[in-house]
Amino acid sequence: MIDRQHVESLVAPLRECDDVERVIVATADGIAYVDDATLVDRERGAASVASLMGVVELTARSLGVADLQGAVIHGREHEIISRTVAEAFLIVVVARRGDGRDSVYRELRRAAAAMENLVSERAAH
């Protein structure tokens, strides 16, 4: 397993994006690993996102999309952006809809790539 503080440092730039309200890193089976919310909300958030990503993956495959990387839920005032990392973790960002979405997506891709490298390095040892 990868170090929680290291994961925190990888997602820290996401928290700095103007519109970001919450960042969650969870295991693919829905266990909160890093979260900005209260303990009760952590468990509920991580579990629901893991379930969602299972359904999204199934839907994508049934529609011929084999290389799914994540999903976005658009609300009137917020977006939920989720990204799968090395089939072991999920990164989820709750952000207000605004002009800063490009920076949020860029930082999310960067964090996911860094975590994927970290997971690969751990698996190699």
LUMKOLTI-931847 format. One record per residue (C-alpha): residue in one letter; y, x negated, z; residue number from 0. Coordinates in nm, 2 decimals. Example, Ala and Ser with C-alpha at 12.3 -4.5 7.8 and 13.67 -1.06 7.14 Angstrom:
<recs>
+------+--------+--------+--------+-----+
! type !     py !     px !     pz ! seq !
+------+--------+--------+--------+-----+
!    A !  -0.45 !  -1.23 !   0.78 !   0 !
!    S !  -0.11 !  -1.37 !   0.71 !   1 !
+------+--------+--------+--------+-----+
</recs>
This chain:
<recs>
+------+--------+--------+--------+-----+
! type !     py !     px !     pz ! seq !
+------+--------+--------+--------+-----+
!    M !   0.00 !   0.00 !   0.00 !   0 !
!    I !   0.35 !  -0.12 !  -0.07 !   1 !
!    D !   0.60 !  -0.19 !   0.21 !   2 !
!    R !   0.82 !   0.11 !   0.30 !   3 !
!    Q !   1.14 !  -0.11 !   0.34 !   4 !
!    H !   1.09 !  -0.26 !   0.00 !   5 !
!    V !   1.06 !   0.09 !  -0.15 !   6 !
!    E !   1.38 !   0.19 !   0.04 !   7 !
!    S !   1.56 !  -0.11 !  -0.11 !   8 !
!    L !   1.44 !  -0.01 !  -0.46 !   9 !
!    V !   1.57 !   0.34 !  -0.44 !  10 !
!    A !   1.90 !   0.25 !  -0.25 !  11 !
!    P !   2.10 !   0.24 !  -0.57 !  12 !
!    L !   2.00 !   0.60 !  -0.65 !  13 !
!    R !   2.15 !   0.71 !  -0.32 !  14 !
!    E !   2.48 !   0.54 !  -0.43 !  15 !
!    C !   2.51 !   0.76 !  -0.74 !  16 !
!    D !   2.79 !   1.01 !  -0.69 !  17 !
!    D !   2.60 !   1.34 !  -0.74 !  18 !
!    V !   2.27 !   1.24 !  -0.56 !  19 !
!    E !   2.20 !   1.44 !  -0.24 !  20 !
!    R !   1.84 !   1.35 !  -0.17 !  21 !
!    V !   1.59 !   1.09 !  -0.27 !  22 !
!    I !   1.22 !   1.13 !  -0.21 !  23 !
!    V !   0.94 !   0.88 !  -0.27 !  24 !
!    A !   0.60 !   1.04 !  -0.22 !  25 !
!    T !   0.24 !   0.95 !  -0.28 !  26 !
!    A !   0.09 !   1.13 !  -0.58 !  27 !
!    D !  -0.11 !   1.34 !  -0.33 !  28 !
!    G !   0.21 !   1.47 !  -0.17 !  29 !
!    I !   0.26 !   1.25 !   0.14 !  30 !
!    A !   0.63 !   1.17 !   0.20 !  31 !
!    Y !   0.68 !   0.79 !   0.19 !  32 !
!    V !   1.06 !   0.77 !   0.19 !  33 !
!    D !   1.29 !   1.07 !   0.22 !  34 !
!    D !   1.64 !   1.15 !   0.33 !  35 !
!    A !   1.55 !   1.49 !   0.49 !  36 !
!    T !   1.43 !   1.60 !   0.83 !  37 !
!    L !   1.06 !   1.56 !   0.91 !  38 !
!    V !   0.97 !   1.92 !   0.83 !  39 !
!    D !   1.15 !   1.92 !   0.50 !  40 !
!    R !   0.99 !   1.59 !   0.41 !  41 !
!    E !   0.64 !   1.72 !   0.42 !  42 !
!    R !   0.73 !   2.04 !   0.24 !  43 !
!    G !   0.93 !   1.86 !  -0.03 !  44 !
!    A !   0.67 !   1.59 !  -0.10 !  45 !
!    A !   0.38 !   1.83 !  -0.11 !  46 !
!    S !   0.56 !   2.08 !  -0.34 !  47 !
!    V !   0.67 !   1.81 !  -0.58 !  48 !
!    A !   0.31 !   1.67 !  -0.60 !  49 !
!    S !   0.19 !   2.02 !  -0.68 !  50 !
!    L !   0.46 !   2.07 !  -0.94 !  51 !
!    M !   0.38 !   1.74 !  -1.11 !  52 !
!    G !   0.01 !   1.84 !  -1.13 !  53 !
!    V !   0.11 !   2.16 !  -1.31 !  54 !
!    V !   0.36 !   1.98 !  -1.53 !  55 !
!    E !   0.10 !   1.72 !  -1.63 !  56 !
!    L !  -0.15 !   1.99 !  -1.71 !  57 !
!    T !   0.11 !   2.18 !  -1.91 !  58 !
!    A !   0.22 !   1.87 !  -2.10 !  59 !
!    R !  -0.14 !   1.78 !  -2.19 !  60 !
!    S !  -0.21 !   2.14 !  -2.31 !  61 !
!    L !   0.10 !   2.11 !  -2.53 !  62 !
!    G !   0.00 !   1.77 !  -2.67 !  63 !
!    V !   0.23 !   1.55 !  -2.47 !  64 !
!    A !   0.01 !   1.27 !  -2.35 !  65 !
!    D !   0.27 !   1.02 !  -2.22 !  66 !
!    L !   0.45 !   1.23 !  -1.96 !  67 !
!    Q !   0.69 !   1.03 !  -1.74 !  68 !
!    G !   0.85 !   1.31 !  -1.54 !  69 !
!    A !   1.02 !   1.64 !  -1.53 !  70 !
!    V !   1.36 !   1.79 !  -1.47 !  71 !
!    I !   1.43 !   2.13 !  -1.32 !  72 !
!    H !   1.78 !   2.26 !  -1.40 !  73 !
!    G !   1.95 !   2.48 !  -1.15 !  74 !
!    R !   2.30 !   2.63 !  -1.18 !  75 !
!    E !   2.45 !   2.37 !  -0.95 !  76 !
!    H !   2.17 !   2.12 !  -0.90 !  77 !
!    E !   1.89 !   1.93 !  -1.08 !  78 !
!    I !   1.56 !   1.81 !  -0.95 !  79 !
!    I !   1.45 !   1.50 !  -1.14 !  80 !
!    S !   1.10 !   1.37 !  -1.08 !  81 !
!    R !   0.93 !   1.07 !  -1.22 !  82 !
!    T !   0.57 !   0.95 !  -1.18 !  83 !
!    V !   0.52 !   0.58 !  -1.09 !  84 !
!    A !   0.19 !   0.41 !  -1.18 !  85 !
!    E !   0.00 !   0.74 !  -1.11 !  86 !
!    A !   0.03 !   0.66 !  -0.74 !  87 !
!    F !   0.38 !   0.76 !  -0.65 !  88 !
!    L !   0.65 !   1.01 !  -0.73 !  89 !
!    I !   1.03 !   0.95 !  -0.71 !  90 !
!    V !   1.23 !   1.27 !  -0.68 !  91 !
!    V !   1.61 !   1.30 !  -0.69 !  92 !
!    V !   1.80 !   1.61 !  -0.60 !  93 !
!    A !   2.15 !   1.59 !  -0.76 !  94 !
!    R !   2.45 !   1.81 !  -0.81 !  95 !
!    R !   2.50 !   1.88 !  -1.18 !  96 !
!    G !   2.79 !   1.67 !  -1.28 !  97 !
!    D !   2.92 !   1.40 !  -1.51 !  98 !
!    G !   2.72 !   1.13 !  -1.33 !  99 !
!    R !   2.38 !   1.23 !  -1.47 ! 100 !
!    D !   2.35 !   0.93 !  -1.70 ! 101 !
!    S !   2.38 !   0.69 !  -1.40 ! 102 !
!    V !   2.13 !   0.89 !  -1.20 ! 103 !
!    Y !   1.87 !   0.88 !  -1.49 ! 104 !
!    R !   1.94 !   0.51 !  -1.55 ! 105 !
!    E !   1.89 !   0.42 !  -1.18 ! 106 !
!    L !   1.58 !   0.64 !  -1.16 ! 107 !
!    R !   1.43 !   0.46 !  -1.46 ! 108 !
!    R !   1.52 !   0.12 !  -1.30 ! 109 !
!    A !   1.37 !   0.21 !  -0.97 ! 110 !
!    A !   1.05 !   0.35 !  -1.13 ! 111 !
!    A !   1.00 !   0.03 !  -1.33 ! 112 !
!    A !   1.05 !  -0.19 !  -1.03 ! 113 !
!    M !   0.81 !   0.02 !  -0.82 ! 114 !
!    E !   0.56 !   0.02 !  -1.11 ! 115 !
!    N !   0.58 !  -0.36 !  -1.12 ! 116 !
!    L !   0.53 !  -0.38 !  -0.74 ! 117 !
!    V !   0.22 !  -0.15 !  -0.75 ! 118 !
!    S !   0.08 !  -0.36 !  -1.04 ! 119 !
!    E !   0.13 !  -0.68 !  -0.84 ! 120 !
!    R !  -0.04 !  -0.54 !  -0.54 ! 121 !
!    A !  -0.33 !  -0.42 !  -0.74 ! 122 !
!    A !  -0.37 !  -0.76 !  -0.89 ! 123 !
!    H !  -0.41 !  -0.93 !  -0.55 ! 124 !
+------+--------+--------+--------+-----+
</recs>
